[in-house]
Amino acid sequence: NRKGDIYMPETRVHGYVRVSSKEQNEARQIAAIKEFGVSDRDIYIDKISGKDFDRPEYNRLLNVIRQGDLIVILSLDRLGRNYTEVQKQWRYIVNELGADIKVLDIPLLDTRTAAGDLDTRFISDLVLQILSYVSQKERENIRERQAQGIARAKAQGKNMGRPKIEYPSNWDEIYTLWDRQEITAKEAMEQTGLKRNTFYKLARNRREATSGFSIPKKKRMDEK
C-alpha cells in the first residue's frame, strides 16, 4: 500500500462506477479506479440514470462502508447528476458515515486533504457545488435537446415510433379466405409473406376496423 495520494494500510478502499444504461461501457472508469489500487471485488457498478440515488449497487456500497474507509470515483457526475442529492449524499458519507471520498479527475475533491485546512475545505466545498450544478445542468440540457429534436422531427412529419406495417397487395383476398377458414393461417402467411406476429396483428386490426370495437385475443384451431 502506498502513502500520500493513494491510501494508508488500515484504510479500506472502495470504487464506485456508474453508466446511464446497459449499452454504455464502464471500462474506462474501472481501469482508472483499479490503477488507483482498488481491487475488482471492491468495485461497485450501477448501470442506471444519475437522476437520483435509488441504485442497487450504490446502496450496497453504503451498507459496507465503515468509518475511515475511502470511496473512489472517476468523476463527480458518476456519483450523480442531481445538484441537491449529490451534495446531500456527499455530506452523508463524510459526516455521518465518517468515510472519505476522492474524485480522480478533480484533485481538489479529496476529503482526506480538505479535512484539517479551512481554506482547502472551503475551496473543495465550492468546487463540489459548482460541479454538482454543472452535472445537473448538463443532464437538463441533454433532455431539452432530445425534446427539441423529437419536436422538430414531428413538425417535419417524421414518425418517431415503429414504422407502420404495410398490408400486402393480396391481403384482402388472402384474409377473406383465411377468415372463412378456406385456408390455414400457415398458408395465408406463406402467400402474404408475413411473419406470424405481423399476420395476426393485421388480422386483428382488420377485424376491429370492420366491427367497430376492440376484439379480445382468441386463438383459432389453426393457430399453433
N, C-alpha and C positions, 0 to 999 in steps of 0.2 A: 504493500500500500504506500502511496506517495503522499507527501505533505503539501501544504500551500494550496495550489489551485485544485487539487483533487480532493482527498479526504483523509482524515486520521483513522488509524486502525480500528478504533472502537465504534466508528460510525457505520451504520447500515445504510447502504445507498440503493435507491430505487429509481428506475427510469419510467417515465410516462410518455406514451406515444399516442397521437390521435390523428386520424384522417377522417374526412367527412363522409366517405362512402366506401363500400366494399371494393369498388373498382379502382380506388386510388392506391398508390404504392407508398408503403410506410418504410421502405428500405433505407432511405436517406436518414430519417430520424433515428432508426435503430442503430445504424452504423456510427452516427455521431455519439450516441449515448454509450455504446459499447466501447468506443475509443476513449471515452472518459474513464472507463473502468467498471461499468455496470455489467453484471453477468446476465445471460439470457433469462434465467429463471426469475430475475428481479425486475424485468421489464413488463409493464402492463400496457396493453394495446386496445384502444377502442376504435371502432370504425363507425362513427356516428357524428352528427352535427355538433358544432360547438356552441349552439344557442343556449344550452343550459347544462347542468351537471348531473342529469339523470342518466348516468352511464354505468354499465355493469363493472367494467374493469377499474374505472376511477374509484368507484365506491369500494371495490375490493381492496384497492391500494390504501384508501383511508383506514380501512379496518385493520391493516397490518402495521401501520406506522406507529412508532413509539418515539418518545422524547429523545432528541439528539440525532434522529435519522435525517437523511438528506434525499430530497426528490430532485431529479434532474430532468429537464425538458429542453428540447432544442430551441424553441421559440415560444414567446408568450401566447401567440394565437393558437398554439397546440393545446394549451391549457383551456382556453375558451375564447369566445367572441362576444360575450355579454359583459358590457362595461361594469355594471354593478356587481354581477355574480363573480367575475374574475377577482375583483378586489376583495369581495367577501370571503371567497374560498382561500385566497392567498393569506389573509389575516387569520382565518380559522386554523390553517395548517401551522402557521408560525406562532401565533399567540395561544391558541387553545391546545393544539397537539404538541407544541414545543419542538417541531421539526423545522428543517431549513429547506429552502428552495434555491436552485441555481438554474438560470436560463443561459444556455450555452452561447447563443449568438448575441447576448447583451451582457457583457461582463459586470455592469453596474447592478444587474438584478441577481444578486447573490446575497441572501440574508445573513450568511456567515460573516462576511466582511462589513456589512452595514450595521451589525448589532451594537457595537460599542462606540461608534462615532456619530455624533448628532448630524454633522454636515453630510456625511455619506448616507446616513439613513434618510435624511430629507431629500437628497437628490434621487435616491433609489425609489422612494415613495412617489416622487414627482414623475419619474420615468415610467413607473408602473401605471399611474393614472393616464399618462399620455398614450402609452402603447395599448392599454385596455380600450381607451376611446377610439384609437385608430382601428383596432381589430373589429369593434362593433360597427364603426362607420363603413369599413370595407365590406362587411357582411351585408349591411343595409344597401350599399351601392350595388353589390352583385345582384341582390334580389330586385332592386329597382331596374337595373339594366335588363334582367330577364323578363320582367313585366313589360318593359317598353318594347323589347324585341317581339314578344308574343302579340302585343297590341298592334305593332307595325305589320306583322305577318297577317293578322286577321283583317286589318284595313286593306291589305293588298289581295285579299281573297284566298290566302293560303290556309289550308286545313292543318291545324296543329295536332290533331288526333291521328288515329289509324286511318289509312287510306280506305275509301269507301269501296265495298265489294261490288263488282260489276256482275250483272246477270249474264250468263252465256246467251248467245244468239238463239239457241234452240231451247231455251229454258221453258217457255210456255208449253211447248209440245211435250217435252220430257216430263215436266212437272205434272201435267194432266194425266199422262199415262201412269206415272207413279202413284198419284193421288187416287186414281181408280183401281190401283193395285194390279194393273196390267203388266207392270214390270217391277222388279225388285229395286230396292234402294241402291244396291251394288251396281246393277245395270244402269240406273239413272246417273250415278256418279261417273261411271265409265263413259257414258255418252255425252255428259256435260263437261267432263274433265275437271270436276270439282272434288276437293277432299271431303272427307266425311263431315267434319265440323262445319265447314262452309256450306255444304249442301243442306244440312238440317237447319242451319241459321237462315238461309234464304227461303227454305220451305216454310219455316215458322213465320218469317216476315210476310210472306205471301198470304198465308192463312189469316194472320192478324189484319192485313190490309183489306182482305175481302170480307172478313167477318165484322170488322169494326171494333173488336175488343181483344185484349190480351189473352192468348191461349196458353194454358199451363203445359209444361213439357210432358209428353206422353209417348212412350215407345210403341212403335208398330211391331208386328210379328217379324218383319224383315230387318229390324234394327238390331243387328248382332255385332 
